[in-house]
């Protein structure tokens, strides 16, 4: 059986390398790729690949938010997060969003191939260097946690606006990217700030950093859209 795969990573060279590694397997085929989170969601909904391999940090929205939307709207596609970040907070965030795998970019070719094959069997897969405790804690939390994460109360559009604001996009830029009016962008921003009990941009950036929406090195800076 051929396994179809879609790649989302904001570095063109990295995508090319991953693609070459995957297509060295006779039963793997890469059906598409992108550097942008919003575009990844759109293409996955159109192509229905078996597996989405997505970087944690993308242009637009984060890999975890991409995962959340893909799991919700493209149920046949399983998601593997591929990231340079091994922080357990990121791992658990990915699992909560519905990812079946979390692989570090330092992984070997064999690990990448194993991850794809394992998630296709319905199993979870973590990089060998990550603690199995992340999965165990995630499962335990799901069983005992009765407190709803305020992030879960945001609409899909509000989460998209949150990600884009945190990445330094202006209201007019967000409006163009999401095909909505600047006034609607401001309404979504006001709603998400209220739901998250935030009062200023600094609080929004701190929250985005804690949630893994942005990394420390790109905090509050406009994105570079050259794919590099």
C-alpha positions as CSV (number, residue, x, y, z in Angstrom):
1,X,0.0,0.0,0.0
2,X,1.3,3.4,-1.0
3,X,1.5,6.0,1.9
4,X,0.8,9.6,0.7
5,X,2.6,12.3,2.7
6,X,2.3,16.1,2.8
7,X,5.2,18.2,4.2
8,X,5.0,21.6,5.9
9,X,8.2,23.3,6.9
10,X,9.3,26.9,6.6
11,X,12.8,26.0,5.2
12,X,12.9,25.0,1.6
13,X,16.2,23.1,2.0
14,X,14.9,21.1,4.9
15,X,11.8,20.2,2.9
16,X,13.9,19.0,0.0
17,X,16.0,16.9,2.3
18,X,13.0,15.3,4.1
19,X,11.3,14.7,0.8
20,X,14.3,12.9,-0.6
21,X,14.6,10.7,2.5
22,X,10.9,9.8,2.4
23,X,10.8,9.0,-1.3
24,X,13.7,6.7,-0.9
25,X,11.0,4.3,0.5
26,X,9.3,2.6,-2.4
27,X,5.9,2.8,-0.8
28,X,6.1,6.5,0.3
29,X,5.0,9.3,-2.0
30,X,5.1,13.1,-1.2
31,X,2.0,14.6,-2.7
32,X,2.7,18.3,-1.7
33,X,4.6,20.7,0.4
34,X,4.4,24.3,1.8
35,X,6.1,26.7,4.2
36,X,2.8,28.3,5.4
37,X,0.5,27.0,8.1
38,X,-2.7,28.3,6.6
39,X,-1.8,26.9,3.2
40,X,-1.0,23.5,4.8
41,X,-4.5,23.3,6.2
42,X,-6.0,24.2,2.9
43,X,-3.9,21.8,0.8
44,X,-4.4,18.9,3.3
45,X,-8.2,19.4,3.0
46,X,-7.9,19.2,-0.8
47,X,-5.3,16.4,-1.1
48,X,-6.3,14.1,1.8
49,X,-2.8,12.7,2.4
50,X,-2.4,9.7,4.8
51,X,0.2,11.6,6.8
52,X,1.0,15.2,7.4
53,X,4.6,15.9,8.6
54,X,4.6,19.5,10.0
55,X,7.2,21.7,11.6
56,X,6.3,23.3,14.9
57,X,7.2,26.8,13.7
58,X,5.7,27.8,10.4
59,X,4.7,31.0,8.7
60,X,1.1,32.0,9.5
61,X,-0.1,29.6,12.2
62,X,2.0,27.2,14.2
63,X,2.3,23.5,13.5
64,X,0.3,22.6,16.5
65,X,-2.6,24.8,15.3
66,X,-2.3,23.2,11.9
67,X,-2.5,19.8,13.6
68,X,-5.6,20.9,15.5
69,X,-7.4,22.0,12.4
70,X,-6.3,19.0,10.3
71,X,-7.5,16.5,12.9
72,X,-10.8,18.3,13.1
73,X,-11.5,18.7,9.4
74,X,-9.4,16.0,7.7
75,X,-9.9,13.0,9.9
76,X,-8.2,10.5,7.5
77,X,-4.9,12.3,7.8
78,X,-2.6,11.5,10.8
79,X,-0.1,14.1,11.9
80,X,3.6,13.9,12.9
81,X,5.2,17.0,14.4
82,X,8.8,17.5,13.3
83,X,10.6,20.0,15.4
84,X,14.0,21.2,16.8
85,X,12.2,21.7,20.1
86,X,12.2,18.8,22.6
87,X,10.5,20.7,25.4
88,X,7.9,18.5,27.1
89,X,5.4,21.5,26.9
90,X,5.6,21.4,23.2
91,X,5.3,17.6,23.1
92,X,2.2,17.6,25.2
93,X,0.7,20.5,23.3
94,X,1.1,18.5,20.1
95,X,-0.5,15.4,21.6
96,X,-3.4,17.5,23.0
97,X,-3.9,18.9,19.5
98,X,-4.2,15.3,18.1
99,X,-0.7,14.6,16.8
100,X,0.2,10.9,16.7
101,X,3.9,11.5,16.5
102,X,6.6,14.0,17.6
103,X,10.0,13.8,16.1
104,X,13.1,15.9,16.6
105,X,14.9,17.2,13.5
106,X,18.0,15.4,14.8
107,X,16.3,12.1,14.2
108,X,17.8,9.5,11.9
109,X,16.3,8.4,8.6
110,X,15.2,5.1,10.3
111,X,13.3,7.1,13.0
112,X,11.5,9.2,10.4
113,X,10.4,6.1,8.4
114,X,9.5,4.3,11.6
115,X,7.4,7.3,12.8
116,X,5.4,7.3,9.6
117,X,4.8,3.6,9.7
118,X,3.8,3.5,13.4
119,X,1.3,6.4,13.1
120,X,-0.2,4.7,10.1
121,X,-0.9,1.7,12.4
122,X,-2.8,4.0,14.8
123,X,0.0,4.2,17.4
124,X,1.8,7.1,19.0
125,X,5.5,7.7,18.2
126,X,8.0,9.9,20.0
127,X,11.7,10.5,19.1
128,X,14.0,8.1,21.0
129,X,15.5,11.0,22.9
130,X,12.1,12.2,24.2
131,X,10.7,10.8,27.4
132,X,7.9,8.3,27.2
133,X,6.6,10.1,30.3
134,X,5.2,12.8,28.0
135,X,2.7,10.4,26.6
136,X,1.9,8.9,30.0
137,X,1.4,12.3,31.5
138,X,-0.8,13.4,28.6
139,X,-3.0,10.3,29.0
140,X,-3.2,10.8,32.8
141,X,-4.1,14.5,32.3
142,X,-6.9,13.6,29.8
143,X,-8.4,11.3,32.4
144,X,-8.2,13.6,35.4
145,X,-8.2,17.2,34.1
146,X,-11.6,18.8,34.4
147,X,-10.4,22.4,33.8
148,X,-10.9,23.6,30.3
149,X,-8.0,25.4,28.7
150,X,-9.2,28.9,27.7
151,X,-7.5,28.4,24.3
152,X,-10.1,25.7,23.6
153,X,-12.8,28.4,23.9
154,X,-11.4,30.3,21.0
155,X,-13.0,29.9,17.6
156,X,-10.8,28.7,14.7
157,X,-10.7,32.2,13.3
158,X,-9.8,33.7,16.7
159,X,-6.9,31.3,17.0
160,X,-5.6,32.2,13.5
161,X,-5.8,35.9,14.4
162,X,-3.9,35.2,17.7
163,X,-1.1,33.4,15.8
164,X,-0.8,36.1,13.2
165,X,-0.8,38.9,15.7
166,X,1.8,37.2,17.8
167,X,4.0,36.9,14.7
168,X,3.9,40.6,14.2
169,X,1.4,40.9,11.4
170,X,-0.6,44.1,11.1
171,X,-4.4,44.1,11.1
172,X,-4.5,44.9,7.4
173,X,-2.1,42.1,6.6
174,X,-4.1,39.6,8.6
175,X,-7.3,40.8,6.8
176,X,-5.7,40.1,3.4
177,X,-4.4,36.7,4.5
178,X,-7.7,35.5,6.0
179,X,-9.9,37.2,3.4
180,X,-11.8,39.2,6.0
181,X,-12.1,42.9,6.7
182,X,-9.8,44.8,9.0
183,X,-12.8,45.6,11.2
184,X,-13.5,41.9,11.5
185,X,-9.9,41.2,12.4
186,X,-10.2,43.8,15.3
187,X,-13.4,42.2,16.5
188,X,-11.8,38.7,16.6
189,X,-8.8,40.2,18.4
190,X,-11.0,41.9,21.0
191,X,-12.9,38.6,21.5
192,X,-9.8,36.5,22.0
193,X,-8.3,39.0,24.4
194,X,-11.5,39.0,26.4
195,X,-11.7,35.2,26.4
196,X,-8.0,34.9,27.5
197,X,-8.4,37.7,30.0
198,X,-5.6,39.8,28.4
199,X,-5.3,43.5,28.5
200,X,-2.3,44.4,26.3
201,X,0.0,43.2,23.5
202,X,2.8,42.2,26.0
203,X,0.4,39.7,27.7
204,X,-0.5,38.3,24.3
205,X,3.1,37.7,23.4
206,X,3.9,36.1,26.7
207,X,0.9,33.8,26.3
208,X,1.9,32.9,22.7
209,X,5.4,32.1,23.9
210,X,4.1,29.8,26.7
211,X,1.7,28.0,24.4
212,X,4.5,27.4,21.8
213,X,2.8,29.6,19.2
214,X,6.0,31.5,18.8
215,X,9.6,30.8,19.9
216,X,11.8,33.1,21.9
217,X,13.9,34.1,18.9
218,X,11.0,35.3,16.8
219,X,8.9,36.8,19.5
220,X,6.9,39.8,18.2
221,X,8.9,40.0,14.9
222,X,7.3,40.1,11.5
223,X,7.9,36.9,9.6
224,X,10.3,36.5,6.7
225,X,8.4,35.1,3.8
226,X,11.3,34.1,1.6
227,X,11.0,30.5,2.8
228,X,14.6,30.5,4.1
